[in-house]
């Protein structure tokens, strides 16, 4: 989980560098240093949200996998019962 949040934090900072580069402004101007934590925080919150989405999707997929495996086991039992009769 931490790696995803850290990646998106770095991505937010990289976006700030890219923005200043496009504007051809200095990267470390004293008046605009406050924006780096803002961009990092937005990126980190996106990474945290994305981690939650991933966990919810994984839980849904695991549940569906269990249902399918149970269904296959029931079918195999029925087929084995028909074959023995």
C-alpha positions as CSV (number, residue, x, y, z in Angstrom):
1,X,0.0,0.0,0.0
2,X,2.8,2.4,0.9
3,X,4.5,2.0,-2.4
4,X,1.4,3.1,-4.3
5,X,0.9,6.2,-2.1
6,X,4.6,7.1,-2.4
7,X,4.5,6.7,-6.2
8,X,1.6,9.0,-6.6
9,X,3.1,11.5,-4.1
10,X,6.2,11.6,-6.3
11,X,4.0,11.9,-9.4
12,X,2.2,14.9,-7.9
13,X,5.6,16.6,-7.2
14,X,6.7,15.7,-10.8
15,X,3.5,17.4,-12.1
16,X,4.5,20.5,-10.2
17,X,8.0,20.5,-11.7
18,X,6.4,20.0,-15.2
19,X,4.0,22.8,-14.7
20,X,6.8,25.2,-13.7
21,X,8.9,24.0,-16.5
22,X,6.2,24.7,-19.0
23,X,5.7,28.2,-17.5
24,X,9.6,28.6,-17.6
25,X,9.5,29.7,-13.9
26,X,12.2,28.8,-11.3
27,X,11.5,25.5,-9.6
28,X,12.4,26.7,-6.1
29,X,11.0,30.2,-5.8
30,X,10.4,31.1,-2.2
31,X,6.9,32.3,-2.9
32,X,5.7,29.1,-4.5
33,X,7.2,26.5,-2.3
34,X,3.8,26.0,-0.6
35,X,2.5,24.3,-3.8
36,X,4.8,21.3,-3.6
37,X,3.1,19.8,-0.5
38,X,-0.3,20.5,-2.0
39,X,0.6,18.6,-5.2
40,X,2.2,15.8,-3.2
41,X,-0.9,15.6,-0.9
42,X,-3.3,15.5,-3.9
43,X,-1.1,12.7,-5.4
44,X,-0.9,10.8,-2.1
45,X,-4.7,11.0,-1.6
46,X,-5.2,9.7,-5.2
47,X,-2.8,6.8,-4.5
48,X,-4.6,6.0,-1.2
49,X,-8.0,6.1,-3.0
50,X,-6.6,3.9,-5.7
51,X,-5.4,1.4,-3.2
52,X,-8.9,1.1,-1.7
53,X,-10.3,0.6,-5.1
54,X,-7.8,-2.2,-5.8
55,X,-8.6,-3.9,-2.4
56,X,-12.4,-3.8,-3.1
57,X,-12.0,-5.2,-6.6
58,X,-9.7,-8.0,-5.3
59,X,-12.3,-8.9,-2.7
60,X,-15.1,-9.0,-5.3
61,X,-12.9,-11.2,-7.6
62,X,-12.0,-13.5,-4.8
63,X,-15.6,-13.9,-3.9
64,X,-16.6,-14.6,-7.5
65,X,-13.7,-17.1,-7.8
66,X,-15.0,-19.0,-4.7
67,X,-18.5,-19.1,-6.2
68,X,-17.2,-20.5,-9.5
69,X,-15.1,-23.1,-7.8
70,X,-18.0,-24.3,-5.6
71,X,-20.2,-24.5,-8.7
72,X,-17.5,-26.6,-10.5
73,X,-17.2,-28.9,-7.5
74,X,-21.0,-29.4,-7.4
75,X,-21.0,-30.1,-11.2
76,X,-18.1,-32.6,-10.8
77,X,-20.0,-34.3,-8.0
78,X,-23.1,-34.6,-10.1
79,X,-21.1,-35.9,-13.1
80,X,-19.4,-38.5,-10.9
81,X,-22.7,-39.6,-9.4
82,X,-24.2,-40.0,-12.9
83,X,-21.2,-41.9,-14.1
84,X,-21.4,-44.4,-11.2
85,X,-25.1,-45.1,-11.7
